[in-house]
Amino acid sequence: MDSSVVLLVIAGLVLIGGYAWYASLITRRNEVREAMGSIDVQLRQRFDLLPNIVALAQKFMTHEKELLEGLTALRAKVAAPYAKDDPKAVEEHLDASRKLEMGMARLFAVAENYPELRSAETVTRAQETFEEVEGNIAAARRFYNSAVTRLNNAVEIFPGSIIARLANVQPFPFYEVEDPAAREPVDLNKLMA
């Protein structure tokens, strides 16, 4: 065989391999987008539930106005549009979501100090619905983190790192939530700063 034919065959194999790796990266990035969409659906349910919970709590919790206003402000921050292709924007969105989750946990903890609130059936149902939504968010978070792991592995391991750099495919952040037992009380004034 002529050496030019061998070089063409090798170059062709490298191009085919590079394209296959590129297609794999794009597929994995799209899986991350899909998983983020699943999280957004669950977060939307949380957003829709929050005004009802705050309205119920306002009837009873006159001394917790600051907490309720902080939750409303956080809800608006989390509901704001963000660039799903930008890992930094995704990270900021997930961080705001974590803060909202911690604020809601704080609201339910404070509600324990109001017996009339605890005994209200609508509040009990709202809390059960919220806990169900949180379970759905946890499932969506696992799906998202799994997709992120696959993408990040493909982006960070050679030769994927080279192809990812050429295709501008970046690693995405994980959606991590602190251990509830390790949480400190949430100061919404600090979160809003």
N, C-alpha and C positions, 0 to 999 in steps of 0.2 A: 504494500500500500504506500501511496505517496504520503509524505509527511504533512502536506497541506490538507489532505483529506482527514488525517488523524487529528490535526489541530481543529478542523471544522467540526468533527464529531465530538471532540472534547468540549469545544465552545458551545455546541448545541446542547450537550448534556448539562453543562453548567447553567445555561440559560433556562432550560426546562426545570432544573432543580431550584433555581432562584425564583422562578415564577411559582412553582408549587409551594415554596416556603412563603412567598408573598401572599398567595391566595389563602394559605393557612392563617397567617397573621390577620388578614382582613376578616376572615370568618370568625376568628376568636374575638376580635375587637367588636364585631357585630353581636356576638353572644353577650359581651359585657353591656352593650347598649340595650339589648333585650332585657337583660337582668336588671339594669337600672330602671327600665320602663316598668318592670314588675314592682320594684320598690316604690316608684312614683305612684303607681295605682294604690298601693297600700297606704302610702303617706297621704294621698288624697282623701282616703276614707278617714284617716286620723284628723285631717284638716276639717273635713265636713262635720265630724263629731265634736271637735273642740268648742265651737261657738255655743252648742247646746249645753255642754258641760259647764262652760263659764257662765252662761245665763242662769243655769240652775244654782250654781255656787253663789252667784251674786245675790240671790234672794236671801241667803243665810249668812254669808261670810262678809259682813260689812267691814271687818277689820283687816281683810286680806285684799283690799283694792289694788295695792301695788303688785301683788302676785298675779292677780287676774289680768291686769293691764299688761304686765310683762309677757304673759302667755299669749295674749292677743297680738302683741308686737312680734313675738317670735314666730307665730303662725304666719303672719304676713311675710316675714323674712324667708321662711322655708317655702312658701307658696310662690315666691318670685321665680321667674324663668331663669334658667342657667344653661350654659353650653355643655351638652352631654358628651361632646367630643374632646373637651378640655379637661384633663385630669385634675387641674387645680380648681376649676369651677365645680367639678363633681365632689372634690374633697371639701370645699366650702359648703356645698349643699348638704353633704352628709354630716358635717360638723353642726350645722344649724339644726338638722333633724335630731341629732343626739341631744343637743341642748333643750329642744322642745320636749323630747321624751323625758329628760330629767326634770324639767319643769312640771310636766304632767304628774310624774311620780310624786313630786313635792306637793302638788295640789291635793292629791288623794291622801297623802300623809297628813297634811294640815286639816283636811276634812274630818279626820278622826277626832279632832278637838271639838267638833260641832255635832252633838248627838241628834239634833233635829235634821241635820243634813244626812247623817248616816242612815237614819230611819226612813228617809223619803224613798219610796219605791222607784221613782223616776231616776233618782241619783244612783241607786243600786243597779238598775238596768243600764244606765249610761256607763257605769264603771265596768260592768260585765262586758258590754260591747267594746269598750276601750281595750280591755284585756284581750279580747278576741282579736281585735285589730293588731295589737302588739304582737300576738302570736303569729299572725299572718306576715307582719313585717319581719319577724325573726326568720321565718321560712324563706321569704324573698331575699333576706340578707345572706342566708347560707348559699342560695343559688347564685347571687351576685358574686360573693367571695370566691366561689368555685370557678366561675367564669373568669374572674380577675386573676386567679392563680394560674389558670391555663394560659391566658394572654401574657401575663408577666413572665412566666417561664419561657414562652416562645420568644419574647422580646429580649430577654436577658441572656439567653444561651446562644453561643456561637453556632451557626452562622446567622441565626435569627437576629442577633443584635445589629449586625451590619445591614441586613435587609430592612429591619425596622427603622433604623436611622435614615436610610434612603427613602423609605415610604412614609416617614414622619409618624410612625406608630409608637406611642409612648406607653410606659407602664401606667396602670390606673391604681388609685388608692383602694385599700380594703375598707369595708364598712364595719368598723369595730365598735362595740359598745362595752363600756366598763362593766365589771361585775357589780350587780346591784348591791351586794353586801358591802362593797368597798366605796360606794357612793357617799359623798358628803352632801349635806343639805345644799340646795341650789340657791344662789343669791341672784335673782333675776336682774338686779341693778348692774351687777358685774357682767352678766351675759349680754345685756343691752349696750354696754359700753363699746 
